[in-house]
């Protein structure tokens, strides 16, 4: 295998395609060599921005011996077909979330990667941020007692300020709106802190901007142990990213405006400094390729993320709480 790893971008459909292209150019062990897109104008512009060649022939690109790996930023509906094809061609895969529109397709992608000894990782960046590590450390001490309630909110003004591309609001390709895209981060953090085994999911989706998908959403998950988790996401307001966790003996709050974790046990609050972020998913991916290891935790969380988003979309569409099961 070449050193550095030679990487191609598969589509500039997603707004993070440029970010991962920069990650490829900035990482000492990777080199950006090509861009594929089924939209010639969009893909050509992306390739020009990064000074690499463009192609609209995916099969030809995947057949090339001078490409070792791909970053996948196509529309979500194409993830299964694109990634299974890449895996069968022996190309390692870094992909934007969601992994797939359904759990079955997500599992098919992972199986294809495993069968072809391809290293796959999903971009779930906030799992590796400093505040997540600090909160997990505090929870492990039992300082909050038994957790009873959690709330995680993430929003930006992409819909009201019109900086998100209109293709993000196409339900046929994007699968959903604010919850399915931005809401993935509160989902996997809620699963990390409260558990990935709720028994009920309910959801309310609304569109302030009258687009055909939600531009803000709230999902509530109920657990057999009687915990409640609230997941909030939106494209309709720019607010601090926040985490609130409550237990029988204390509470914890965090927001990125202050970047401090605050914990109460009784009446007093203590502040805890947030450490630096750990290695990001892209760097982990390169290490897995180099070391021949598998991103076990990341892939398991990516499947459970998919499962909850699918359930939330079903609950929102039906207007009813849905049962949740593995």
N, C-alpha and C positions, 0 to 999 in steps of 0.2 A: 504494500500500500504506500502511496506517495506521502512524502512529508514536505510541505504541509498537505492536509486533506483538501481535496478539490471539491468545492461545493457549488451547486446550482440552485437558484431560486425557482420554485414552482409557483408562479403567478404573483402579480402585484394587486390581486383583488383586495386583500386585507390591508388595513392601514398600518399594520406592524411589519409589513414586508420590508420596508426600508430599514427598520430597526434591526431586524435579523440579518439583513445584508451588511449593515455596519458592524454587527457582531462578528460576522464572518471575516470582514476585512481587518478588524481590530485584533482578533484572536491570533496569537503567534503561530498556532498550529493549523489554521485554516486559510484557504484562499478562495475568493469568489471568482468563478470562471464563466458563468453563463446564466441567462434568465430565460425561462419559458413562460409563455402566457397565451391563452386562447384568444385574448383581446390584443391584437397586434399593436394598436396605438398605445394602450396602457403598458404593455410589456416592453415595447421599444423605448418608451420614455424612461422606464425603470432601469433598463439596461444601459441607456445613455448616461443616466445620472451616476451610475457606478462604474462606467467605463469598461463594460464587458459585452460579449456578444449576445444577441437575442435569437430565439427560435420559437416558432409556433408549432413545432412537431415534437410532442412529448415522447412518443415511442423512440424516435431517433436519438433524442437527448439521453433517455434512460439506457439506450444500447451502447453509449460511448464508454470506452475504457478509461478516458481521462477525467471521469467524474466519479468520485467516491461516495458522495453524500448529497442530500437535498434538504432545503428548508421549504416546508409546505405552508403556503399562505393563500391557497385557493378559497373559493366559497366553500362553506361547510358541507354542502350537498355533494361535493366532488371528493371529499376526503377519502372515503373508502376506496373508490376506483383508483385515484392517484397514488395513494400510499400502498395499496396492495401491489400495484404495478411496479412501484419503486422498490418494494421489498423483494419481489420476484426477480428484479434486475440486480439485486445485491447492493442497493444504495441505502446507506444509513439515513435515518429520518429524524429531523427536528420539526415539530409541527405546532402551529397555533392551536389553542383551544377553540371550540370543543374538539375532542378527538374525532367524533362522528355524530350524526344526527340521532342514532339509536345505539343502545347498548350492544345489540347483536353485531352491528357494523364495527363498533369500537373493538369488540373482542375478535372479530375477523381480522382487523388490521394488526392487532397485537400478535395473533397466531401466525399471520404471514411473516411478520418480522422475526418471530422466534424460529419459524421453520427455515428461514433463509439466513440465519445468523446475522441479522441486521439489528443495529442498535437504534432503538426508538425512544424518544423522550418528548413529553408534551410541555409546552410553556405554561407553567403554573407559578409565576414568579414570586408571588407574595408568600408562598411556603418557605422561601429562603431569605426573607427579609429579617432584619434584626428584631423588630417588634414581635414577630411571630415566635422567634426563639425565646425571647424574654418572657412572653406570656406563657408559653409552654413550660418554661422553667418554673414560673410562679405557680401554675396550676399543679405541677408535679409535687410541690411541697404541701399541698392540701390547705393552703392559706385561705381559700374561699369556702372551705367545707365542701358539701355536695353541690355541684352545679345545678342550678334550677332554670336559668334563663340566659340566652345570649342574643345579641343583636350586632350585625355587621352591616355597615352602609358604605357604598361607593357610588359616586355620581360625578358626572361632568356635564357641560352645557353643549355637547356636540350637536344635539337636535335643534335647540332653540337658537344657538349661534351659527348653525348651518355649516360647521366645519367637517362633520362626518360626511362621507360620500353617500349619495342617494341609494346606491346599491346595498347599503347596510340596512335599508328598510324594506327590502324585497323579501317577503316571507317565503317565496319559492326557493331562494338560494341561501338566505341567511338563517333560515329555520325559525328565527324569532328576533326580538329586538333587544332592549336594554338588559333584560334578565339573561338571555341566552349568550350575549356577548360580555358586557361589563359585569353582569351579575355572577359570572363564573367565579370571580375572585371571592366575593362574600360566601358563595356556596362552599367552595372547598375549605375556606377558613372555618366556617360553621361546622363542617364535617370534622375538621381537625380538632376543634375545641370541645364540641358537644357529642360527636360520634356520627358515624355514617349509617346508623341503623334506625332511623325514625320509622314510625308506623303510619303516620298520616302526613299529607302535604296539601296545603291550600294556597291559592295564589290570586292576587288581584293585579291585572295589567291595565294600564290606561295610556292614552296617547294625547298629550297636550297639543302636539303639533299636527294632529289629525292624520298622521301617516298610518300605513296599514299594519304596522307592528307596534308593540309597546315602546314608549320612550321613558316610562318609569314604571316600576313594579315592586310589589312586596310579596314575599313568599313566607309562609309560616309552616314550620315543621314541628310535629309533636312526636315525642319519644315514649316508648313503653315505660321508661323509668320516670315519666311525667315531666321531663325537661321540655322547654319550648325554645325553639330557635327562630329568629326573625331575620330574614335576608332582604336587603333593600338595594335597589340599583336604579340608576336613572341617567338619561341623556338630557334632562330638562332643567338641571340646576347644578351649579358648581359648589359643592359643600366639602368640608374636611372629611377625609376617609376616617371612619370611626369604628371602634370595637368596644362593646360593653358586655361584661360577663358578671353574672350575679350568682351567689351561692348562699348556702344556709349560714355561713359564718363571715361573709365578706363580699366585696365587690371590686371589680377592676375596670378601668376605663383607659382608652388610648385614642388619640387622634393625631393625624400627621401634621396638623398645624403647630402643635407643641412638641411632638415626637418624644413624649415621655409616657411611660406606663405608670398609672397611679392605682394604688391598692388601698382599700380600707378594710380594717378588721376592727369592728366597733365604730367609734366616733372619729378616729384618727386616720388620716391619709398619709401614705408614704409614697415618695417618687422613686422610680427606678429608671436608670439611664438605659437607653436602647443601644445595643451593640451594633457594630457594622454588619451589613448584610453578609451572609455566607455566599459561597460560589453559586452563581446563577445557573439556570437550567441549561443554557447554551454551553457553558464551561463544563458542566457535569456530563453533557452529551459527548463532548470531545474526549473527556476522560474515559467514559464507557467504551467508546470506539477504540481508543488506544490500549485500554486494559482488558478488553474482551469481557466486560461485565454488563449486567442488565440493570436497568433503572426500575427495580421492583416496586418500591414505594410510590414513585411517580406514576407508574402505569396503573397500579391499583387505584390510586386516587383519581386518575383521569377517567377510569371506568365508573367509579362511584359519582363523580361529578356529572358525567353524562346521564347516569341513571336518575339523579335528582332533577336535573334540568328538564329531562323528558317528562317526569312526573309533574313538575311545576307547570310546564306548558299544557299538559293534559288538564290539570286542575283549573288553570285560567280559562281554557277554551270551554270547559264544561260548566264552570261556575260552581263546582262542587269540590269538596275535599276528596282526595283519592287515597286509597290504601297504597302503602309503599312496601315493597318487599324485594329482596335480593333474588 
